[in-house]
Amino acid sequence: MNQAASTTVDRPLRYAVIGAGMSGILAAKRLLERPEVASVTVFEKAARIGGTWRENRYPGLTCDVMAHAYTYSFAPNPDWSCVMAGGAEICDYFAAVWRRYGVDKVTRFNAEVTLCEWRGQEWYLEASDGTRAEFDVVIVASGVLHHPNVPDLPGLAEFQGQAFHSARWPDGLALEGQRIGIIGNGSTGVQLVSALAGRAQVTQFQRTPQWVMKIDNRPFSDEERAYFRANPAAVEAIRKDPEYLRLVKRFNDAITQPDSREMAEIEAIVRQDLEQAVTDLALRAKLTPDYRAACKRLVYSCDYYAALQRPGVAVVREGIERIEAAGVRTRDGVLHPLDLLVLATGFHADRFIRPTRVVGHGGVTLDERWAKRPSGYLAVTVPDFPNFFMLNGPTSPVGNFSLIEIAEAQWGYIEQLLDEVRTGRCVAIAPTAAAMADYEVRRVAAAKTTIFASGCHSWYLDQEGVPATWPWGYSAFFEAMAQPALAAFEYFAADGRRTSARGVS
């Protein structure tokens, strides 16, 4: 791309950022640093920031990425309490960054964007707080895991105790001595069992068991945190620790190459962890999956197997027949009496910005474009949706490595595309239909060879059973994000005409 042009400021732009979670805060912070920006408005549907860390407040909530890696590169945090930070601590960190960089001054709360329509040269937005406004650029930072998946369980409305999704955890809920049923055993279900064992009588209803990777979530000492505060380079060294990076690369090589040495190593580790931690053969059989490690998202825990073997904790695999007033009746006829029923049943991971109505060039809607499956060119842009950019959007490497690292790389890519608009080369920019089609053909073919397609049911799979995530390696992602290939894009002029950006240097 023309580096000289990228330093010329011709056109101040108005930006709408949808979502005040991790990615939205990142985008707004970066935009507010630019002197030519006309305005930045962050639209947040809730009453406070935090994204998925605001939605989820259940006991035991912990990130499965090392805290110092799940941190903005521009805002190191020497005060993380432990190797893997808890949800409340992460939410507090985001709030501090949000205030420190002035994003709080441009955020509108209780302002869910309901309409986003391209009107030739700009986007027209409507929001639930009454906002009606025009913007030149829309940044979608709505996240993935924020639409709870509530299963259609027969009799659920008849339950006389409290029943709720794990992302709707009630404040001040009494737990001590309660009979608590947990439906689901992904990361949330596992973390809940670990947190509640010993405090309550816990019954976990499993449809299928999970492979669990043991981690050491040790706390940082006061001395360590003081050292980090005095030596910022020590924090950066943790982020770039060769062993950590080796493990990240090992996992990405494993999921993209299921027959690799790296996958064999991971499978041996999780099987050995299970065999060493669970000596009761009947319980071990209940906990042994019949699919390959990482086919479902790999679960990380330091104490799940130990928690399952505590008094008052049970694993039920018989399948749920129905919910009754007193509890859960399984298909073997047994009634499991309960006081609380927690639905740790995940999210609708295919929604993204929807149900917002998004209308692009020529009246095409995002629902129409995503009728088969949600996707974006390199996970960032969509044909016929000019100046519409996504962070951690569909086909991003969600679950492969730190989402902050992913979002920061995507933002660097978006910034370069925005330079084409800022410098007056065009009114707007979007990928060509041909580039999108080529990307999707290659991505689907590669996705079908990943571990996610090796024979299990998971939220990674779309309605046709195709894994919906980035199917290539760690390095390939950053190479793709390093610089846009303008030949894959088209320019939109003020009169609505479209021209190819091919040949722009």
C-alpha positions as CSV (number, residue, x, y, z in Angstrom):
1,M,0.0,0.0,0.0
2,N,1.1,3.6,-0.6
3,Q,2.7,4.6,2.7
4,A,3.0,8.3,1.6
5,A,-0.8,8.4,1.1
6,S,-1.5,6.9,4.5
7,T,0.1,9.9,6.2
8,T,-2.1,12.5,4.4
9,V,-5.2,13.6,6.2
10,D,-8.0,14.7,3.9
11,R,-11.3,13.5,5.5
12,P,-12.3,13.4,9.1
13,L,-14.7,10.5,9.7
14,R,-17.6,9.7,12.1
15,Y,-17.3,6.3,13.7
16,A,-19.9,4.1,15.4
17,V,-18.5,1.3,17.5
18,I,-21.1,-1.3,18.4
19,G,-20.3,-2.9,21.7
20,A,-18.3,-1.9,24.8
21,G,-16.7,-5.1,25.6
22,M,-13.0,-6.0,25.0
23,S,-13.0,-5.3,21.2
24,G,-15.1,-2.2,21.4
25,I,-12.9,-0.6,24.0
26,L,-9.9,-1.4,21.9
27,A,-11.4,0.1,18.7
28,A,-12.6,3.3,20.5
29,K,-9.2,3.8,22.2
30,R,-7.3,3.5,19.0
31,L,-9.7,5.9,17.2
32,L,-9.6,8.5,19.9
33,E,-5.8,8.7,19.4
34,R,-6.2,9.9,15.8
35,P,-6.3,13.6,15.4
36,E,-8.4,13.6,12.3
37,V,-11.3,11.7,13.7
38,A,-14.5,13.7,13.6
39,S,-16.4,11.7,16.2
40,V,-16.5,8.3,18.0
41,T,-19.7,6.9,19.5
42,V,-19.7,3.6,21.3
43,F,-23.2,2.0,21.5
44,E,-23.6,-0.5,24.4
45,K,-26.9,-2.4,24.8
46,A,-26.4,-2.9,28.5
47,A,-26.1,-0.5,31.4
48,R,-22.3,-1.1,31.9
49,I,-19.3,-2.3,30.0
50,G,-17.6,-5.7,29.9
51,G,-19.1,-7.8,27.1
52,T,-19.1,-11.5,28.0
53,W,-17.4,-10.7,31.3
54,R,-20.4,-8.6,32.2
55,E,-22.9,-11.2,31.1
56,N,-21.2,-14.0,33.0
57,R,-20.9,-13.6,36.8
58,Y,-21.2,-17.2,37.9
59,P,-19.0,-18.6,40.7
60,G,-15.7,-19.9,39.5
61,L,-15.7,-17.9,36.2
62,T,-12.1,-17.9,35.0
63,C,-10.4,-17.0,31.7
64,D,-8.7,-20.0,30.0
65,V,-5.9,-17.8,28.6
66,M,-3.0,-16.7,30.8
67,A,-3.9,-13.3,32.3
68,H,-0.8,-11.5,31.1
69,A,-1.6,-12.7,27.5
70,Y,-5.3,-11.7,27.9
71,T,-4.2,-8.1,28.3
72,Y,-4.1,-5.2,25.9
73,S,-0.5,-4.7,24.6
74,F,-0.8,-1.0,25.4
75,A,-2.1,-1.5,29.0
76,P,-0.1,-4.2,30.8
77,N,-1.4,-5.1,34.2
78,P,1.1,-6.0,36.9
79,D,-1.6,-6.7,39.5
80,W,-3.3,-9.8,38.1
81,S,-4.0,-11.9,41.1
82,C,-3.2,-15.3,39.5
83,V,-2.1,-17.0,36.3
84,M,-5.6,-17.3,35.0
85,A,-7.7,-14.3,36.1
86,G,-11.3,-14.5,37.3
87,G,-14.2,-12.8,35.5
88,A,-14.8,-10.0,37.9
89,E,-11.1,-9.1,37.9
90,I,-11.1,-9.0,34.1
91,C,-14.2,-6.8,34.0
92,D,-12.5,-4.4,36.5
93,Y,-9.4,-4.3,34.2
94,F,-11.5,-3.4,31.2
95,A,-13.3,-0.7,33.1
96,A,-10.0,0.8,34.2
97,V,-8.8,0.9,30.5
98,W,-12.1,2.3,29.4
99,R,-11.8,5.2,31.8
100,R,-8.0,5.8,31.4
101,Y,-8.2,6.3,27.6
102,G,-11.4,8.4,27.6
103,V,-13.7,5.8,26.1
104,D,-16.1,6.4,29.0
105,K,-16.8,9.9,27.6
106,V,-18.0,8.6,24.2
107,T,-20.1,5.6,25.4
108,R,-23.9,5.5,25.3
109,F,-25.4,2.9,27.6
110,N,-28.8,1.1,27.2
111,A,-28.4,1.9,23.5
112,E,-28.8,-1.3,21.5
113,V,-28.4,-0.6,17.8
114,T,-31.6,-1.9,16.1
115,L,-31.0,-0.6,12.6
116,C,-27.8,-0.1,10.6
117,E,-28.5,0.9,7.0
118,W,-26.1,2.0,4.3
119,R,-27.5,5.1,2.4
120,G,-25.2,5.6,-0.4
121,Q,-22.4,7.5,1.3
122,E,-22.9,6.9,5.0
123,W,-24.5,4.6,7.6
124,Y,-27.7,5.5,9.2
125,L,-28.1,4.0,12.7
126,E,-31.1,3.7,15.1
127,A,-30.7,2.7,18.7
128,S,-33.0,1.8,21.6
129,D,-32.1,5.0,23.5
130,G,-33.7,7.1,20.7
131,T,-30.5,7.8,18.8
132,R,-31.0,8.5,15.1
133,A,-27.6,9.4,13.5
134,E,-25.3,9.1,10.5
135,F,-21.8,7.7,10.5
136,D,-19.1,7.1,7.9
137,V,-17.8,3.9,9.4
138,V,-19.3,1.1,11.5
139,I,-17.1,-1.0,13.7
140,V,-18.9,-4.2,14.9
141,A,-17.5,-5.3,18.3
142,S,-20.5,-7.1,19.5
143,G,-18.7,-10.3,20.4
144,V,-19.7,-14.0,20.0
145,L,-20.9,-15.3,23.3
146,H,-23.7,-13.0,24.4
147,H,-27.0,-14.7,23.3
148,P,-27.7,-17.4,25.9
149,N,-28.8,-20.8,24.5
150,V,-31.7,-21.9,26.7
151,P,-32.6,-25.5,25.9
152,D,-36.2,-26.5,25.3
153,L,-36.5,-28.9,28.2
154,P,-39.9,-30.5,28.8
155,G,-41.4,-29.2,32.1
156,L,-38.9,-26.5,32.7
157,A,-41.6,-24.0,33.6
158,E,-42.9,-26.4,36.2
159,F,-39.8,-26.4,38.4
160,Q,-40.6,-24.9,41.8
161,G,-37.0,-23.9,42.6
162,Q,-34.9,-21.3,40.8
163,A,-33.9,-22.1,37.3
164,F,-31.7,-19.8,35.2
165,H,-29.0,-19.7,32.5
166,S,-25.5,-19.4,33.8
167,A,-25.2,-16.0,32.1
168,R,-28.1,-14.7,34.1
169,W,-26.7,-15.5,37.5
170,P,-28.8,-13.8,40.2
171,D,-27.1,-11.4,42.6
172,G,-26.9,-12.5,46.2
173,L,-27.9,-16.1,45.5
174,A,-27.7,-18.3,48.6
175,L,-25.6,-21.4,47.8
176,E,-24.5,-23.0,51.0
177,G,-26.2,-26.4,51.6
178,Q,-28.4,-26.1,48.5
179,R,-29.1,-29.0,46.1
180,I,-27.8,-27.6,42.8
181,G,-28.3,-29.2,39.4
182,I,-25.9,-28.1,36.6
183,I,-26.9,-29.0,33.0
184,G,-23.9,-28.9,30.8
185,N,-20.2,-29.6,31.1
186,G,-18.4,-27.2,28.8
187,S,-16.0,-24.7,30.4
188,T,-18.9,-23.1,32.4
189,G,-20.2,-26.3,33.8
190,V,-16.7,-27.5,34.8
191,Q,-16.0,-24.2,36.5
192,L,-19.3,-24.3,38.4
193,V,-18.7,-27.8,39.7
194,S,-15.2,-26.8,40.9
195,A,-16.6,-23.7,42.6
196,L,-19.6,-25.2,44.2
197,A,-18.2,-28.6,45.4
198,G,-17.9,-28.5,49.1
199,R,-20.4,-25.6,49.4
200,A,-23.5,-27.4,48.1
201,Q,-24.8,-30.7,47.0
202,V,-24.0,-30.7,43.3
203,T,-25.4,-32.9,40.5
204,Q,-23.9,-32.4,37.0
205,F,-26.0,-33.6,34.1
206,Q,-23.8,-34.5,31.2
207,R,-24.8,-35.2,27.7
208,T,-21.3,-36.0,26.7
209,P,-18.1,-35.9,28.8
210,Q,-15.3,-33.4,28.0
211,W,-11.5,-33.8,27.6
212,V,-9.9,-31.6,30.3
213,M,-6.4,-30.2,30.2
214,K,-5.0,-29.7,33.7
215,I,-3.5,-26.3,34.4
216,D,-1.7,-24.7,37.4
217,N,-3.7,-21.6,38.2
218,R,-1.4,-20.4,41.0
219,P,-1.8,-17.0,42.7
220,F,0.9,-14.4,42.2
221,S,2.4,-13.4,45.5
222,D,2.5,-9.8,46.8
223,E,6.3,-9.8,46.1
224,E,5.7,-10.9,42.5
225,R,3.2,-8.2,41.8
226,A,5.4,-5.6,43.4
227,Y,8.2,-6.8,41.1
228,F,6.0,-6.5,38.1
229,R,5.0,-3.0,39.0
230,A,8.7,-2.0,39.4
231,N,9.8,-3.8,36.2
232,P,7.4,-3.5,33.3
233,A,9.8,-5.5,31.2
234,A,9.1,-8.5,33.4
235,V,5.4,-8.4,32.4
236,E,6.3,-8.2,28.8
237,A,8.6,-11.1,29.2
238,I,5.7,-13.2,30.5
239,R,3.6,-12.3,27.4
240,K,6.5,-13.4,25.2
241,D,7.7,-16.3,27.2
242,P,9.0,-18.9,24.7
243,E,7.3,-21.8,26.6
244,Y,4.0,-20.1,26.5
245,L,4.3,-19.3,22.8
246,R,5.4,-22.9,22.2
247,L,2.2,-24.2,23.8
248,V,0.0,-21.8,21.9
249,K,1.7,-22.9,18.6
250,R,1.4,-26.5,19.6
251,F,-2.3,-26.2,20.2
252,N,-2.9,-24.4,16.9
253,D,-0.8,-26.9,15.0
254,A,-2.7,-29.7,16.6
255,I,-6.2,-28.4,15.8
256,T,-5.3,-27.6,12.2
257,Q,-3.4,-30.9,11.7
258,P,-5.2,-33.6,13.6
259,D,-2.7,-36.3,12.7
260,S,0.3,-34.3,13.8
261,R,2.7,-35.0,16.6
262,E,1.4,-32.0,18.4
263,M,-2.1,-33.5,18.6
264,A,-0.8,-36.9,19.7
265,E,1.0,-35.1,22.5
266,I,-2.1,-33.2,23.6
267,E,-4.2,-36.4,23.5
268,A,-1.7,-38.3,25.6
269,I,-1.6,-35.5,28.2
270,V,-5.4,-35.3,28.7
271,R,-5.8,-39.0,28.8
272,Q,-3.0,-39.3,31.4
273,D,-4.5,-36.5,33.4
274,L,-7.9,-38.4,33.5
275,E,-6.3,-41.7,34.4
276,Q,-4.1,-40.3,37.2
277,A,-6.8,-38.1,38.7
278,V,-9.8,-40.5,38.6
279,T,-9.0,-44.0,40.0
280,D,-12.6,-45.1,40.3
281,L,-13.1,-47.1,37.1
282,A,-16.8,-46.5,36.9
283,L,-16.5,-42.7,37.3
284,R,-13.6,-42.7,34.9
285,A,-15.7,-44.4,32.3
286,K,-18.4,-41.7,32.7
287,L,-15.8,-39.1,32.2
288,T,-14.1,-40.6,29.1
289,P,-15.2,-39.0,25.8
290,D,-15.7,-41.1,22.7
291,Y,-14.2,-38.4,20.5
292,R,-10.8,-36.9,20.0
293,A,-9.3,-34.2,22.3
294,A,-10.2,-30.7,21.2
295,C,-13.0,-31.8,18.8
296,K,-15.1,-29.9,21.3
297,R,-13.4,-26.8,22.7
298,L,-10.8,-28.1,25.1
299,V,-11.6,-27.4,28.8
300,Y,-8.9,-26.2,31.1
301,S,-9.1,-26.8,34.9
302,C,-6.9,-27.2,37.9
303,D,-9.3,-29.1,40.1
304,Y,-12.4,-30.4,38.2
305,Y,-11.6,-34.1,38.6
306,A,-10.8,-33.6,42.3
307,A,-14.1,-31.7,42.7
308,L,-16.1,-34.5,41.1
309,Q,-14.8,-36.9,43.7
310,R,-15.8,-34.8,46.7
311,P,-18.7,-36.0,48.9
312,G,-22.0,-34.6,47.7
313,V,-21.0,-34.3,44.0
314,A,-22.5,-36.6,41.4
315,V,-22.2,-37.0,37.6
316,V,-25.3,-38.1,35.8
317,R,-25.1,-39.4,32.2
318,E,-28.5,-41.1,31.9
319,G,-30.0,-38.3,29.9
320,I,-32.8,-35.9,31.0
321,E,-36.4,-37.1,30.5
322,R,-38.1,-34.0,31.8
323,I,-38.0,-31.3,34.5
324,E,-40.5,-31.7,37.2
325,A,-41.6,-29.4,40.1
326,A,-39.2,-31.1,42.5
327,G,-36.2,-31.6,40.2
328,V,-34.8,-33.4,37.1
329,R,-36.1,-36.8,36.1
330,T,-33.7,-38.8,34.0
331,R,-34.4,-41.5,31.4
332,D,-33.7,-44.3,33.9
333,G,-36.8,-43.1,35.9
334,V,-34.8,-41.5,38.8
335,L,-35.9,-38.1,40.2
336,H,-33.0,-35.9,41.3
337,P,-34.5,-33.4,43.8
338,L,-33.1,-29.9,43.4
339,D,-33.4,-26.4,44.9
340,L,-31.5,-24.6,42.0
341,L,-31.2,-25.6,38.4
342,V,-28.4,-23.9,36.4
343,L,-28.4,-24.1,32.6
344,A,-24.8,-24.1,31.6
345,T,-25.8,-24.6,28.0
346,G,-23.7,-22.0,26.2
347,F,-24.7,-19.4,23.7
348,H,-25.9,-19.0,20.2
349,A,-22.5,-18.5,18.6
350,D,-23.8,-17.6,15.2
351,R,-25.6,-14.4,16.0
352,F,-22.8,-11.8,16.3
353,I,-24.4,-8.4,15.7
354,R,-27.8,-9.9,15.1
355,P,-30.7,-9.3,15.8
356,T,-29.7,-5.8,14.7
357,R,-31.1,-5.3,11.2
358,V,-28.1,-4.5,8.9
359,V,-28.8,-3.3,5.4
360,G,-26.0,-2.9,3.0
361,H,-25.5,-1.6,-0.6
362,G,-28.4,-2.3,-2.9
363,G,-30.7,-3.2,0.0
364,V,-29.0,-6.6,0.8
365,T,-29.3,-7.5,4.5
366,L,-26.8,-9.3,6.7
367,D,-29.4,-11.9,7.4
368,E,-29.7,-12.7,3.7
369,R,-25.9,-12.7,3.3
370,W,-25.5,-15.0,6.3
371,A,-28.5,-17.3,5.5
372,K,-26.2,-20.3,4.9
373,R,-23.6,-19.4,7.5
374,P,-22.1,-16.3,9.0
375,S,-18.8,-15.4,7.4
376,G,-16.6,-12.5,6.5
377,Y,-13.6,-12.0,4.2
378,L,-10.7,-12.9,6.5
379,A,-13.3,-12.6,9.3
380,V,-13.2,-8.8,9.1
381,T,-15.3,-7.4,6.2
382,V,-18.4,-8.4,4.1
383,P,-19.1,-7.7,0.4
384,D,-21.7,-5.0,-0.2
385,F,-21.3,-3.7,3.3
386,P,-19.0,-0.6,2.8
387,N,-17.0,0.7,5.7
388,F,-18.3,-2.1,7.9
389,F,-15.6,-3.8,9.9
390,M,-15.8,-6.6,12.4
391,L,-13.6,-7.5,15.4
392,N,-13.7,-11.2,16.4
393,G,-16.3,-11.7,13.8
394,P,-17.3,-14.9,12.1
395,T,-14.5,-17.2,11.1
396,S,-12.0,-15.5,13.5
397,P,-9.8,-17.9,15.4
398,V,-12.1,-17.8,18.4
399,G,-10.8,-20.4,20.9
400,N,-7.5,-20.8,19.2
401,F,-5.5,-18.2,21.2
402,S,-6.0,-14.9,23.1
403,L,-9.0,-12.9,21.7
404,I,-7.2,-9.7,22.6
405,E,-4.3,-10.7,20.5
406,I,-6.7,-11.5,17.7
407,A,-8.6,-8.2,17.9
408,E,-5.4,-6.1,18.0
409,A,-4.1,-7.8,14.8
410,Q,-7.5,-7.3,13.1
411,W,-7.5,-3.6,14.2
412,G,-4.1,-3.1,12.5
413,Y,-5.6,-4.6,9.3
414,I,-8.7,-2.4,9.5
415,E,-6.6,0.7,10.1
416,Q,-4.9,0.2,6.8
417,L,-8.2,-0.1,5.0
418,L,-9.5,3.0,6.7
419,D,-6.5,4.9,5.3
420,E,-7.9,4.4,1.8
421,V,-11.1,6.3,3.0
422,R,-9.3,8.9,5.1
423,T,-7.0,9.9,2.3
424,G,-9.8,10.4,-0.2
425,R,-9.1,7.4,-2.4
426,C,-12.8,6.5,-2.0
427,V,-15.9,7.2,0.0
428,A,-16.0,3.6,1.3
429,I,-14.4,0.2,0.8
430,A,-15.5,-3.4,0.9
431,P,-14.2,-6.8,-0.3
432,T,-15.3,-8.0,-3.7
433,A,-17.7,-10.8,-4.0
434,A,-15.1,-12.8,-5.9
435,A,-12.6,-12.4,-3.1
436,M,-15.2,-13.5,-0.5
437,A,-16.2,-16.5,-2.5
438,D,-12.6,-17.6,-3.0
439,Y,-11.9,-17.2,0.7
440,E,-14.9,-19.1,1.8
441,V,-14.2,-22.0,-0.6
442,R,-10.7,-22.3,0.8
443,R,-11.8,-21.8,4.4
444,V,-14.5,-24.4,4.3
445,A,-12.2,-27.0,2.6
446,A,-9.6,-26.4,5.3
447,A,-12.1,-26.3,8.1
448,K,-13.3,-29.8,7.2
449,T,-9.8,-31.1,7.9
450,T,-9.5,-29.6,11.3
451,I,-10.0,-31.5,14.6
452,F,-13.3,-29.7,15.0
453,A,-14.7,-31.8,12.1
454,S,-13.4,-35.1,13.5
455,G,-16.7,-36.4,14.7
456,C,-18.4,-34.6,17.6
457,H,-21.2,-32.1,18.1
458,S,-20.0,-28.6,19.3
459,W,-20.8,-24.9,19.0
460,Y,-18.0,-24.6,16.5
461,L,-20.1,-26.3,13.9
462,D,-22.6,-24.4,11.6
463,Q,-25.9,-25.8,10.5
464,E,-24.1,-27.9,7.8
465,G,-21.6,-29.3,10.2
466,V,-18.7,-27.1,9.0
467,P,-16.5,-25.6,11.7
468,A,-17.1,-21.9,11.8
469,T,-13.6,-20.9,12.9
470,W,-10.2,-19.9,11.4
471,P,-8.9,-23.2,10.0
472,W,-5.2,-22.3,9.5
473,G,-2.3,-21.8,11.8
474,Y,-1.2,-19.1,14.3
475,S,1.4,-17.6,12.0
476,A,-1.0,-17.7,9.0
477,F,-3.4,-15.5,10.8
478,F,-0.9,-12.8,11.6
479,E,0.5,-13.0,8.1
480,A,-3.0,-12.4,6.7
481,M,-3.6,-9.5,9.0
482,A,-0.2,-7.8,8.3
483,Q,-1.3,-6.0,5.2
484,P,-4.5,-6.0,3.1
485,A,-4.3,-7.1,-0.5
486,L,-6.2,-4.2,-2.1
487,A,-6.8,-6.4,-5.2
488,A,-9.4,-8.1,-3.0
489,F,-11.4,-4.9,-2.4
490,E,-13.5,-2.4,-4.3
491,Y,-14.0,1.3,-3.8
492,F,-17.3,3.0,-3.5
493,A,-17.6,6.5,-5.0
494,A,-19.8,9.4,-3.8
495,D,-22.2,8.7,-6.7
496,G,-22.6,5.1,-5.7
497,R,-20.3,3.7,-8.5
498,R,-18.0,0.9,-7.6
499,T,-14.5,0.5,-9.0
500,S,-11.8,-2.1,-8.4
501,A,-8.9,-1.3,-6.2
502,R,-6.8,-3.7,-8.2
503,G,-3.4,-2.4,-9.1
504,V,-3.2,0.1,-6.3
505,S,0.3,-0.1,-4.8
